Amino acid sequence: MVSSQAKANPTDATTSTASESKNTRWKINLLYDGDCPLCLREVNFLQKKDAGRGLVKLTDIADIDYRPEENGGVDFEAAMGRIHAVRADGTVVKNVAVFQEVYDALGIGWMYAPTKWPIIGPLVNKIYDLWADKRLAMTGRASLAKVIAQREEKIACAKGGRCRVEEA
């Protein structure tokens, strides 16, 4: 379930317009899973570090209104498999590089600086790959296939009217 704190924040928008893109202050748009408790902890931490500056846009991919075409073309399945972000210029970034760039944008890049070093960087990338593959199970969630099916059912229900969706 999504924390109301993360959902209530106005920087947590899932859509953007062309004029918003041109007039925005954000440097990077972090695509996060709003149904993941660990992801929400990270988002809350980043919101505090952003302190209302709007440097990092936060987009919840779990929101049924999430639109890949407004987020670098990153579809729900890809975003659930690995963390993604979209730079203000539209370039898509994924994996550990997302954290490096988000933290750099917030002025706390020193926290991820060691992940750019020759020996530590590849090791951290391997650890992240393992984490990403096991993230759903480790946070007590259903398999990726089931999460995708549940999302499709929620979207169909939202479009078609009343129905009941079972949560895993």
OpenMM code with the backbone's topology and positions (N, CA, C; nanometers):
from openmm import Vec3, app, unit

residues = "MET VAL SER SER GLN ALA LYS ALA ASN PRO THR ASP ALA THR THR SER THR ALA SER GLU SER LYS ASN THR ARG TRP LYS ILE ASN LEU LEU TYR ASP GLY ASP CYS PRO LEU CYS LEU ARG GLU VAL ASN PHE LEU GLN LYS LYS ASP ALA GLY ARG GLY LEU VAL LYS LEU THR ASP ILE ALA ASP ILE ASP TYR ARG PRO GLU GLU ASN GLY GLY VAL ASP PHE GLU ALA ALA MET GLY ARG ILE HIS ALA VAL ARG ALA ASP GLY THR VAL VAL LYS ASN VAL ALA VAL PHE GLN GLU VAL TYR ASP ALA LEU GLY ILE GLY TRP MET TYR ALA PRO THR LYS TRP PRO ILE ILE GLY PRO LEU VAL ASN LYS ILE TYR ASP LEU TRP ALA ASP LYS ARG LEU ALA MET THR GLY ARG ALA SER LEU ALA LYS VAL ILE ALA GLN ARG GLU GLU LYS ILE ALA CYS ALA LYS GLY GLY ARG CYS ARG VAL GLU GLU ALA".split()
positions = [
    Vec3(0.0836, -0.1188, 0.0000),
    Vec3(0.0000, 0.0000, 0.0000),
    Vec3(0.0874, 0.1243, 0.0000),
    Vec3(0.0484, 0.2257, -0.0631),
    Vec3(0.1274, 0.3468, -0.0767),
    Vec3(0.1061, 0.4366, 0.0444),
    Vec3(0.2151, 0.4884, 0.0938),
    Vec3(0.2107, 0.5811, 0.2062),
    Vec3(0.1401, 0.7088, 0.1653),
    Vec3(0.0511, 0.7563, 0.2507),
    Vec3(-0.0188, 0.8805, 0.2175),
    Vec3(0.0768, 0.9985, 0.2153),
    Vec3(0.1855, 0.9872, 0.2921),
    Vec3(0.2831, 1.0958, 0.2922),
    Vec3(0.3461, 1.1107, 0.1541),
    Vec3(0.3866, 0.9977, 0.0947),
    Vec3(0.4491, 1.0053, -0.0373),
    Vec3(0.3479, 1.0472, -0.1432),
    Vec3(0.2241, 0.9997, -0.1333),
    Vec3(0.1223, 1.0317, -0.2323),
    Vec3(0.0763, 1.1769, -0.2241),
    Vec3(0.0789, 1.2343, -0.1053),
    Vec3(0.0234, 1.3681, -0.0857),
    Vec3(0.1135, 1.4788, -0.1369),
    Vec3(0.2401, 1.4500, -0.1585),
    Vec3(0.3346, 1.5536, -0.1965),
    Vec3(0.3098, 1.5980, -0.3400),
    Vec3(0.2968, 1.7274, -0.3641),
    Vec3(0.2700, 1.7770, -0.4985),
    Vec3(0.3837, 1.7518, -0.5963),
    Vec3(0.5057, 1.7262, -0.5498),
    Vec3(0.6150, 1.6972, -0.6419),
    Vec3(0.6077, 1.5536, -0.6900),
    Vec3(0.5083, 1.4810, -0.6434),
    Vec3(0.4937, 1.3400, -0.6735),
    Vec3(0.4069, 1.3183, -0.7963),
    Vec3(0.4019, 1.4166, -0.8844),
    Vec3(0.3145, 1.4102, -1.0005),
    Vec3(0.3533, 1.2967, -1.0931),
    Vec3(0.2544, 1.2393, -1.1592),
    Vec3(0.2816, 1.1311, -1.2525),
    Vec3(0.2718, 1.1776, -1.3966),
    Vec3(0.2362, 1.3014, -1.4173),
    Vec3(0.2246, 1.3516, -1.5534),
    Vec3(0.2972, 1.4841, -1.5661),
    Vec3(0.3311, 1.5166, -1.6882),
    Vec3(0.3902, 1.6471, -1.7132),
    Vec3(0.3438, 1.6943, -1.8495),
    Vec3(0.3406, 1.8224, -1.8672),
    Vec3(0.3021, 1.8789, -1.9953),
    Vec3(0.4256, 1.9358, -2.0622),
    Vec3(0.4137, 1.9667, -2.1886),
    Vec3(0.5271, 2.0233, -2.2607),
    Vec3(0.5713, 2.1544, -2.1974),
    Vec3(0.4752, 2.2386, -2.1589),
    Vec3(0.5129, 2.3661, -2.0983),
    Vec3(0.5776, 2.3444, -1.9624),
    Vec3(0.5309, 2.2432, -1.8870),
    Vec3(0.5927, 2.2142, -1.7577),
    Vec3(0.7381, 2.1722, -1.7779),
    Vec3(0.7645, 2.0900, -1.8819),
    Vec3(0.9001, 2.0449, -1.9090),
    Vec3(0.9934, 2.1612, -1.9398),
    Vec3(0.9431, 2.2604, -2.0130),
    Vec3(1.0261, 2.3739, -2.0508),
    Vec3(1.0491, 2.4691, -1.9333),
    Vec3(0.9508, 2.4813, -1.8448),
    Vec3(0.9583, 2.5781, -1.7365),
    Vec3(0.9987, 2.5169, -1.6028),
    Vec3(1.0339, 2.3927, -1.6014),
    Vec3(1.0592, 2.3246, -1.4756),
    Vec3(1.2002, 2.3473, -1.4241),
    Vec3(1.2131, 2.3310, -1.2930),
    Vec3(1.3443, 2.3403, -1.2303),
    Vec3(1.4067, 2.2030, -1.2151),
    Vec3(1.3254, 2.0968, -1.2283),
    Vec3(1.3799, 1.9651, -1.1989),
    Vec3(1.4898, 1.9268, -1.2970),
    Vec3(1.5875, 1.8570, -1.2419),
    Vec3(1.7016, 1.8116, -1.3212),
    Vec3(1.6852, 1.6672, -1.3634),
    Vec3(1.6137, 1.5913, -1.2799),
    Vec3(1.5964, 1.4493, -1.3075),
    Vec3(1.4632, 1.4033, -1.2495),
    Vec3(1.3981, 1.3163, -1.3227),
    Vec3(1.2677, 1.2618, -1.2856),
    Vec3(1.2896, 1.1163, -1.2415),
    Vec3(1.2768, 1.0911, -1.1136),
    Vec3(1.2972, 0.9570, -1.0583),
    Vec3(1.1678, 0.8782, -1.0683),
    Vec3(1.1733, 0.7643, -1.1364),
    Vec3(1.0579, 0.6759, -1.1487),
    Vec3(1.0692, 0.5727, -1.0372),
    Vec3(0.9739, 0.5735, -0.9461),
    Vec3(0.9819, 0.4841, -0.8308),
    Vec3(0.8530, 0.4043, -0.8150),
    Vec3(0.8636, 0.2943, -0.7437),
    Vec3(0.7517, 0.2054, -0.7177),
    Vec3(0.6847, 0.2475, -0.5872),
    Vec3(0.5726, 0.3148, -0.5970),
    Vec3(0.5012, 0.3643, -0.4801),
    Vec3(0.4379, 0.2563, -0.3948),
    Vec3(0.4417, 0.1317, -0.4397),
    Vec3(0.3910, 0.0210, -0.3601),
    Vec3(0.5035, -0.0517, -0.2858),
    Vec3(0.6253, -0.0065, -0.3015),
    Vec3(0.7424, -0.0689, -0.2380),
    Vec3(0.7779, 0.0088, -0.1115),
    Vec3(0.7745, -0.0564, 0.0039),
    Vec3(0.8045, 0.0155, 0.1285),
    Vec3(0.9463, 0.0736, 0.1331),
    Vec3(1.0427, 0.0033, 0.0797),
    Vec3(1.1803, 0.0564, 0.0793),
    Vec3(1.1947, 0.1728, -0.0176),
    Vec3(1.1261, 0.1630, -0.1288),
    Vec3(1.1292, 0.2732, -0.2264),
    Vec3(1.0697, 0.3996, -0.1651),
    Vec3(0.9613, 0.3828, -0.0906),
    Vec3(0.8975, 0.4984, -0.0264),
    Vec3(0.9879, 0.5616, 0.0779),
    Vec3(1.0639, 0.4797, 0.1485),
    Vec3(1.1598, 0.5349, 0.2459),
    Vec3(1.2629, 0.6208, 0.1743),
    Vec3(1.3129, 0.5703, 0.0628),
    Vec3(1.4110, 0.6459, -0.0159),
    Vec3(1.3493, 0.7748, -0.0693),
    Vec3(1.2284, 0.7675, -0.1215),
    Vec3(1.1599, 0.8851, -0.1745),
    Vec3(1.1403, 0.9892, -0.0647),
    Vec3(1.0975, 0.9457, 0.0512),
    Vec3(1.0794, 1.0394, 0.1627),
    Vec3(1.2118, 1.1058, 0.2006),
    Vec3(1.3205, 1.0283, 0.2016),
    Vec3(1.4539, 1.0826, 0.2291),
    Vec3(1.4907, 1.1876, 0.1236),
    Vec3(1.4689, 1.1535, -0.0028),
    Vec3(1.5026, 1.2460, -0.1118),
    Vec3(1.4176, 1.3728, -0.1079),
    Vec3(1.2908, 1.3594, -0.0710),
    Vec3(1.2050, 1.4776, -0.0589),
    Vec3(1.2585, 1.5716, 0.0485),
    Vec3(1.3047, 1.5146, 0.1579),
    Vec3(1.3619, 1.5979, 0.2654),
    Vec3(1.4884, 1.6683, 0.2170),
    Vec3(1.5722, 1.5960, 0.1449),
    Vec3(1.6963, 1.6562, 0.0941),
    Vec3(1.6681, 1.7609, -0.0138),
    Vec3(1.5623, 1.7410, -0.0894),
    Vec3(1.5247, 1.8383, -0.1920),
    Vec3(1.4722, 1.9659, -0.1268),
    Vec3(1.4086, 1.9524, -0.0131),
    Vec3(1.3615, 2.0669, 0.0667),
    Vec3(1.2796, 2.1669, -0.0145),
    Vec3(1.1927, 2.1157, -0.1003),
    Vec3(1.1029, 2.2032, -0.1750),
    Vec3(1.1663, 2.2734, -0.2939),
    Vec3(1.2912, 2.2445, -0.3250),
    Vec3(1.3583, 2.3106, -0.4379),
    Vec3(1.3088, 2.2611, -0.5727),
    Vec3(1.2500, 2.1411, -0.5762),
    Vec3(1.1991, 2.0858, -0.7018),
    Vec3(1.3074, 2.0381, -0.7961),
    Vec3(1.4236, 2.0030, -0.7438),
    Vec3(1.5338, 1.9577, -0.8282),
    Vec3(1.5123, 1.8165, -0.8818),
    Vec3(1.4408, 1.7360, -0.8023),
    Vec3(1.4111, 1.5988, -0.8429),
    Vec3(1.2596, 1.5827, -0.8500),
    Vec3(1.2128, 1.5478, -0.9674),
    Vec3(1.0718, 1.5161, -0.9850),
    Vec3(1.0549, 1.3689, -0.9474),
    Vec3(0.9489, 1.3375, -0.8756),
    Vec3(0.9245, 1.2001, -0.8316),
    Vec3(0.7973, 1.1492, -0.8976),
    Vec3(0.8103, 1.0401, -0.9729),
    Vec3(0.6974, 0.9851, -1.0452),
    Vec3(0.6726, 0.8421, -0.9997),
    Vec3(0.5526, 0.8200, -0.9485),
    Vec3(0.5123, 0.6887, -0.8978),
    Vec3(0.4634, 0.6024, -1.0135),
    Vec3(0.5412, 0.5007, -1.0471),
    Vec3(0.5026, 0.4122, -1.1572),
    Vec3(0.3846, 0.3233, -1.1210),
    Vec3(0.3569, 0.3063, -0.9914),
    Vec3(0.2454, 0.2219, -0.9471),
    Vec3(0.1113, 0.2922, -0.9620),
    Vec3(0.1118, 0.4225, -0.9803),
    Vec3(-0.0110, 0.4976, -1.0002),
    Vec3(-0.0740, 0.4531, -1.1324),
    Vec3(-0.2037, 0.4245, -1.1323),
    Vec3(-0.2659, 0.3757, -1.2564),
    Vec3(-0.2658, 0.4807, -1.3668),
    Vec3(-0.2381, 0.6051, -1.3317),
    Vec3(-0.2286, 0.7112, -1.4319),
    Vec3(-0.0874, 0.7292, -1.4872),
    Vec3(0.0060, 0.6432, -1.4460),
    Vec3(0.1436, 0.6520, -1.4971),
    Vec3(0.1415, 0.6364, -1.6489),
    Vec3(0.2131, 0.7252, -1.7178),
    Vec3(0.2187, 0.7242, -1.8638),
    Vec3(0.3634, 0.7147, -1.9116),
    Vec3(0.4008, 0.6010, -1.9705),
    Vec3(0.5378, 0.5867, -2.0203),
    Vec3(0.5791, 0.6974, -2.1171),
    Vec3(0.4862, 0.7388, -2.2029),
    Vec3(0.5195, 0.8403, -2.3036),
    Vec3(0.5556, 0.9746, -2.2408),
    Vec3(0.5185, 0.9949, -2.1159),
    Vec3(0.5532, 1.1181, -2.0457),
    Vec3(0.6750, 1.0999, -1.9557),
    Vec3(0.7339, 0.9800, -1.9622),
    Vec3(0.8454, 0.9455, -1.8741),
    Vec3(0.9538, 0.8692, -1.9491),
    Vec3(0.9998, 0.9286, -2.0559),
    Vec3(1.1100, 0.8719, -2.1330),
    Vec3(1.0780, 0.7430, -2.2051),
    Vec3(0.9499, 0.7077, -2.2160),
    Vec3(0.9110, 0.5839, -2.2824),
    Vec3(0.9320, 0.4596, -2.1965),
    Vec3(0.9637, 0.4789, -2.0693),
    Vec3(0.9889, 0.3659, -1.9796),
    Vec3(0.8545, 0.3070, -1.9378),
    Vec3(0.8275, 0.1836, -1.9828),
    Vec3(0.7006, 0.1221, -1.9479),
    Vec3(0.7042, 0.0647, -1.8059),
    Vec3(0.5867, 0.0286, -1.7561),
    Vec3(0.5718, -0.0191, -1.6184),
    Vec3(0.6602, -0.1409, -1.5917),
    Vec3(0.6596, -0.2365, -1.6832),
    Vec3(0.7372, -0.3590, -1.6620),
    Vec3(0.8874, -0.3294, -1.6512),
    Vec3(0.9392, -0.2472, -1.7396),
    Vec3(1.0825, -0.2114, -1.7343),
    Vec3(1.1140, -0.1369, -1.6055),
    Vec3(1.0258, -0.0434, -1.5678),
    Vec3(1.0482, 0.0355, -1.4470),
    Vec3(1.0413, -0.0514, -1.3211),
    Vec3(0.9597, -0.1552, -1.3230),
    Vec3(0.9508, -0.2461, -1.2091),
    Vec3(1.0734, -0.3369, -1.2007),
    Vec3(1.1351, -0.3653, -1.3134),
    Vec3(1.2499, -0.4544, -1.3162),
    Vec3(1.3787, -0.3890, -1.2688),
    Vec3(1.3966, -0.2637, -1.3022),
    Vec3(1.5161, -0.1879, -1.2652),
    Vec3(1.4755, -0.0435, -1.2442),
    Vec3(1.5431, 0.0261, -1.1528),
    Vec3(1.5116, 0.1666, -1.1296),
    Vec3(1.5544, 0.2491, -1.2505),
    Vec3(1.4701, 0.3453, -1.2860),
    Vec3(1.4943, 0.4346, -1.3996),
    Vec3(1.4732, 0.5787, -1.3554),
    Vec3(1.5344, 0.6672, -1.4308),
    Vec3(1.5106, 0.8104, -1.4155),
    Vec3(1.5214, 0.8722, -1.5545),
    Vec3(1.4645, 0.9900, -1.5676),
    Vec3(1.4699, 1.0617, -1.6946),
    Vec3(1.5264, 1.2001, -1.6660),
    Vec3(1.6344, 1.2324, -1.7349),
    Vec3(1.6924, 1.3663, -1.7209),
    Vec3(1.5994, 1.4686, -1.7851),
    Vec3(1.6175, 1.5937, -1.7499),
    Vec3(1.5345, 1.7017, -1.8047),
    Vec3(1.5431, 1.7072, -1.9575),
    Vec3(1.6545, 1.6608, -2.0141),
    Vec3(1.6691, 1.6603, -2.1599),
    Vec3(1.6036, 1.5379, -2.2250),
    Vec3(1.5435, 1.4486, -2.1433),
    Vec3(1.4744, 1.3312, -2.1958),
    Vec3(1.5564, 1.2034, -2.1961),
    Vec3(1.6847, 1.2119, -2.1643),
    Vec3(1.7702, 1.0940, -2.1611),
    Vec3(1.7307, 1.0042, -2.0446),
    Vec3(1.7179, 0.8740, -2.0720),
    Vec3(1.6827, 0.7769, -1.9691),
    Vec3(1.8097, 0.7202, -1.9062),
    Vec3(1.8068, 0.7086, -1.7748),
    Vec3(1.9177, 0.6535, -1.6971),
    Vec3(1.8602, 0.5375, -1.6163),
    Vec3(1.9393, 0.4320, -1.5921),
    Vec3(1.8884, 0.3235, -1.5096),
    Vec3(1.9971, 0.2649, -1.4208),
    Vec3(1.9524, 0.1838, -1.3271),
    Vec3(2.0384, 0.1142, -1.2318),
    Vec3(2.1080, 0.2114, -1.1367),
    Vec3(2.2279, 0.1809, -1.0936),
    Vec3(2.2985, 0.2606, -0.9931),
    Vec3(2.3214, 0.4037, -1.0407),
    Vec3(2.3342, 0.4235, -1.1699),
    Vec3(2.3536, 0.5588, -1.2243),
    Vec3(2.2384, 0.6514, -1.1847),
    Vec3(2.1194, 0.5965, -1.1647),
    Vec3(2.0050, 0.6770, -1.1206),
    Vec3(2.0361, 0.7406, -0.9855),
    Vec3(2.0819, 0.6596, -0.8916),
    Vec3(2.1121, 0.7110, -0.7583),
    Vec3(2.2251, 0.8129, -0.7643),
    Vec3(2.3261, 0.7856, -0.8458),
    Vec3(2.4383, 0.8783, -0.8603),
    Vec3(2.3877, 1.0147, -0.9075),
    Vec3(2.3035, 1.0143, -1.0095),
    Vec3(2.2569, 1.1412, -1.0659),
    Vec3(2.1562, 1.2127, -0.9758),
    Vec3(2.0676, 1.1378, -0.9124),
    Vec3(1.9704, 1.2005, -0.8227),
    Vec3(2.0427, 1.2638, -0.7044),
    Vec3(2.1353, 1.1912, -0.6467),
    Vec3(2.2095, 1.2442, -0.5318),
    Vec3(2.2960, 1.3630, -0.5738),
    Vec3(2.3564, 1.3566, -0.6926),
    Vec3(2.4328, 1.4710, -0.7437),
    Vec3(2.3418, 1.5938, -0.7584),
    Vec3(2.2226, 1.5746, -0.8139),
    Vec3(2.1293, 1.6856, -0.8347),
    Vec3(2.0922, 1.7524, -0.7030),
    Vec3(2.0878, 1.6733, -0.5966),
    Vec3(2.0507, 1.7264, -0.4651),
    Vec3(2.1698, 1.7801, -0.3868),
    Vec3(2.2883, 1.7707, -0.4445),
    Vec3(2.4071, 1.8216, -0.3762),
    Vec3(2.4632, 1.7270, -0.2717),
    Vec3(2.4217, 1.6016, -0.2767),
    Vec3(2.4734, 1.5021, -0.1819),
    Vec3(2.5383, 1.3854, -0.2570),
    Vec3(2.5938, 1.4168, -0.3716),
    Vec3(2.6566, 1.3156, -0.4559),
    Vec3(2.7720, 1.2431, -0.3900),
    Vec3(2.8303, 1.3067, -0.2888),
    Vec3(2.9409, 1.2437, -0.2177),
    Vec3(2.8987, 1.1095, -0.1575),
    Vec3(2.7674, 1.0936, -0.1304),
    Vec3(2.7194, 0.9685, -0.0717),
    Vec3(2.7315, 0.8513, -0.1688),
    Vec3(2.7245, 0.8791, -0.2974),
    Vec3(2.7361, 0.7755, -0.3989),
    Vec3(2.8675, 0.7830, -0.4763),
    Vec3(2.9545, 0.8755, -0.4415),
    Vec3(3.0811, 0.8912, -0.5132),
    Vec3(3.1615, 0.7616, -0.5220),
    Vec3(3.1711, 0.6837, -0.4151),
    Vec3(3.2487, 0.5589, -0.4255),
    Vec3(3.1957, 0.4610, -0.5305),
    Vec3(3.0677, 0.4735, -0.5670),
    Vec3(3.0125, 0.3827, -0.6677),
    Vec3(3.0645, 0.4148, -0.8078),
    Vec3(3.1393, 0.5243, -0.8202),
    Vec3(3.1985, 0.5607, -0.9482),
    Vec3(3.3449, 0.5167, -0.9568),
    Vec3(3.3982, 0.4617, -0.8492),
    Vec3(3.5378, 0.4187, -0.8467),
    Vec3(3.5542, 0.2858, -0.9205),
    Vec3(3.6732, 0.2630, -0.9788),
    Vec3(3.6964, 0.1453, -1.0631),
    Vec3(3.6615, 0.0093, -1.0004),
    Vec3(3.6982, -0.0184, -0.8811),
    Vec3(3.6719, -0.1506, -0.8235),
    Vec3(3.5352, -0.1545, -0.7560),
    Vec3(3.5020, -0.0510, -0.6831),
    Vec3(3.3766, -0.0489, -0.6074),
    Vec3(3.2558, -0.0382, -0.7006),
    Vec3(3.2651, 0.0422, -0.8044),
    Vec3(3.1526, 0.0626, -0.8964),
    Vec3(3.0983, -0.0665, -0.9554),
    Vec3(3.1822, -0.1472, -1.0203),
    Vec3(3.1313, -0.2735, -1.0760),
    Vec3(3.0744, -0.3681, -0.9698),
    Vec3(3.1338, -0.3673, -0.8529),
    Vec3(3.0834, -0.4512, -0.7439),
    Vec3(2.9432, -0.4047, -0.7008),
    Vec3(2.9268, -0.2746, -0.6832),
    Vec3(2.7962, -0.2200, -0.6450),
    Vec3(2.6930, -0.2485, -0.7544),
    Vec3(2.7343, -0.2385, -0.8812),
    Vec3(2.6421, -0.2684, -0.9912),
    Vec3(2.5938, -0.4135, -0.9849),
    Vec3(2.6833, -0.5062, -0.9552),
    Vec3(2.6461, -0.6487, -0.9430),
    Vec3(2.5507, -0.6690, -0.8256),
    Vec3(2.5804, -0.6043, -0.7137),
    Vec3(2.4940, -0.6155, -0.5957),
    Vec3(2.3554, -0.5587, -0.6281),
    Vec3(2.3523, -0.4453, -0.6978),
    Vec3(2.2231, -0.3876, -0.7357),
    Vec3(2.1459, -0.4836, -0.8265),
    Vec3(2.2133, -0.5461, -0.9223),
    Vec3(2.1466, -0.6412, -1.0117),
    Vec3(2.0800, -0.7533, -0.9320),
    Vec3(2.1519, -0.8056, -0.8332),
    Vec3(2.0951, -0.9108, -0.7481),
    Vec3(1.9747, -0.8582, -0.6708),
    Vec3(1.9890, -0.7393, -0.6138),
    Vec3(1.8798, -0.6776, -0.5386),
    Vec3(1.7577, -0.6575, -0.6286),
    Vec3(1.7779, -0.6020, -0.7463),
    Vec3(1.6659, -0.5728, -0.8364),
    Vec3(1.5918, -0.7011, -0.8745),
    Vec3(1.6676, -0.8089, -0.8942),
    Vec3(1.6050, -0.9362, -0.9296),
    Vec3(1.5211, -0.9935, -0.8154),
    Vec3(1.5573, -0.9640, -0.6925),
    Vec3(1.4896, -1.0223, -0.5749),
    Vec3(1.4039, -0.9219, -0.4976),
    Vec3(1.4005, -0.7968, -0.5422),
    Vec3(1.3339, -0.6892, -0.4672),
    Vec3(1.1906, -0.7201, -0.4289),
    Vec3(1.1116, -0.7667, -0.5208),
    Vec3(0.9707, -0.7901, -0.4906),
    Vec3(0.9547, -0.8968, -0.3828),
    Vec3(1.0246, -1.0071, -0.3968),
    Vec3(1.0155, -1.1142, -0.2966),
    Vec3(1.0687, -1.0678, -0.1616),
    Vec3(1.1787, -0.9915, -0.1631),
    Vec3(1.2399, -0.9465, -0.0377),
    Vec3(1.1543, -0.8441, 0.0358),
    Vec3(1.0637, -0.7801, -0.0342),
    Vec3(0.9738, -0.6834, 0.0310),
    Vec3(0.8334, -0.7422, 0.0493),
    Vec3(0.8226, -0.8743, 0.0347),
    Vec3(0.6965, -0.9421, 0.0600),
    Vec3(0.5904, -0.9220, -0.0464),
    Vec3(0.6330, -0.8985, -0.1684),
    Vec3(0.5401, -0.8709, -0.2780),
    Vec3(0.5288, -0.9917, -0.3699),
    Vec3(0.4281, -0.9877, -0.4543),
    Vec3(0.4069, -1.0931, -0.5535),
    Vec3(0.5144, -1.0853, -0.6620),
    Vec3(0.5172, -1.1866, -0.7466),
    Vec3(0.6118, -1.1884, -0.8584),
    Vec3(0.5823, -1.0730, -0.9532),
    Vec3(0.6795, -1.0396, -1.0368),
    Vec3(0.6615, -0.9307, -1.1328),
    Vec3(0.5428, -0.9591, -1.2242),
    Vec3(0.5295, -1.0836, -1.2691),
    Vec3(0.4174, -1.1185, -1.3571),
    Vec3(0.2842, -1.0929, -1.2872),
    Vec3(0.2738, -1.1285, -1.1607),
    Vec3(0.1486, -1.1078, -1.0860),
    Vec3(0.1237, -0.9581, -1.0630),
    Vec3(0.2290, -0.8828, -1.0305),
    Vec3(0.2149, -0.7378, -1.0100),
    Vec3(0.1655, -0.6718, -1.1387),
    Vec3(0.2199, -0.7138, -1.2514),
    Vec3(0.1778, -0.6583, -1.3811),
    Vec3(0.0314, -0.6935, -1.4087),
    Vec3(-0.0075, -0.8188, -1.3818),
    Vec3(-0.1459, -0.8614, -1.4039),
    Vec3(-0.2418, -0.7834, -1.3138),
    Vec3(-0.2033, -0.7622, -1.1884),
    Vec3(-0.2875, -0.6851, -1.0955),
    Vec3(-0.3028, -0.5415, -1.1434),
    Vec3(-0.1950, -0.4842, -1.1940),
    Vec3(-0.2008, -0.3468, -1.2449),
    Vec3(-0.2955, -0.3380, -1.3646),
    Vec3(-0.2831, -0.4329, -1.4559),
    Vec3(-0.3698, -0.4326, -1.5739),
    Vec3(-0.5161, -0.4461, -1.5331),
    Vec3(-0.5432, -0.5276, -1.4305),
    Vec3(-0.6795, -0.5431, -1.3812),
    Vec3(-0.7300, -0.4132, -1.3186),
    Vec3(-0.6450, -0.3457, -1.2419),
    Vec3(-0.6831, -0.2167, -1.1815),
    Vec3(-0.7153, -0.1141, -1.2893),
    Vec3(-0.6331, -0.1101, -1.3927),
    Vec3(-0.6555, -0.0141, -1.5011),
    Vec3(-0.7865, -0.0457, -1.5725),
    Vec3(-0.8110, -0.1741, -1.5986),
    Vec3(-0.9354, -0.2145, -1.6648),
    Vec3(-1.0557, -0.1791, -1.5781),
    Vec3(-1.0430, -0.1981, -1.4475),
    Vec3(-1.1523, -0.1651, -1.3557),
    Vec3(-1.1777, -0.0143, -1.3538),
    Vec3(-1.0708, 0.0631, -1.3543),
    Vec3(-1.0846, 0.2091, -1.3510),
    Vec3(-1.1541, 0.2594, -1.4770),
    Vec3(-1.1253, 0.1959, -1.5892),
    Vec3(-1.1867, 0.2374, -1.7150),
    Vec3(-1.3284, 0.1848, -1.7292),
    Vec3(-1.3513, 0.0637, -1.6777),
    Vec3(-1.4790, -0.0021, -1.7018),
    Vec3(-1.5821, 0.0110, -1.5921),
    Vec3(-1.5475, 0.0723, -1.4833),
    Vec3(-1.6462, 0.0879, -1.3767),
    Vec3(-1.6122, 0.0049, -1.2547),
    Vec3(-1.7148, -0.0541, -1.1957),
    Vec3(-1.6987, -0.1229, -1.0680),
    Vec3(-1.6454, -0.2646, -1.0868),
    Vec3(-1.5481, -0.2989, -1.0061),
    Vec3(-1.4985, -0.4349, -0.9974),
    Vec3(-1.4118, -0.4452, -0.8749),
    Vec3(-1.3739, -0.5640, -0.8400),
    Vec3(-1.2977, -0.5864, -0.7184),
    Vec3(-1.1623, -0.6465, -0.7537),
    Vec3(-1.0555, -0.5832, -0.7070),
    Vec3(-0.9202, -0.6314, -0.7336),
    Vec3(-0.8623, -0.6841, -0.6046),
    Vec3(-0.8118, -0.8072, -0.6095),
    Vec3(-0.7486, -0.8656, -0.4920),
    Vec3(-0.6027, -0.8254, -0.4887),
    Vec3(-0.5554, -0.7857, -0.3728),
    Vec3(-0.4166, -0.7460, -0.3529),
    Vec3(-0.3382, -0.8640, -0.2991),
    Vec3(-0.2144, -0.8787, -0.3411),
    Vec3(-0.1295, -0.9883, -0.2940),
    Vec3(-0.0709, -0.9558, -0.1593),
] * unit.nanometer
topology = app.Topology()
chain = topology.addChain("A")
for resn in residues:
    res = topology.addResidue(resn, chain)
    for name in ("N", "CA", "C"):
        topology.addAtom(name, app.Element.getBySymbol(name[0]), res)
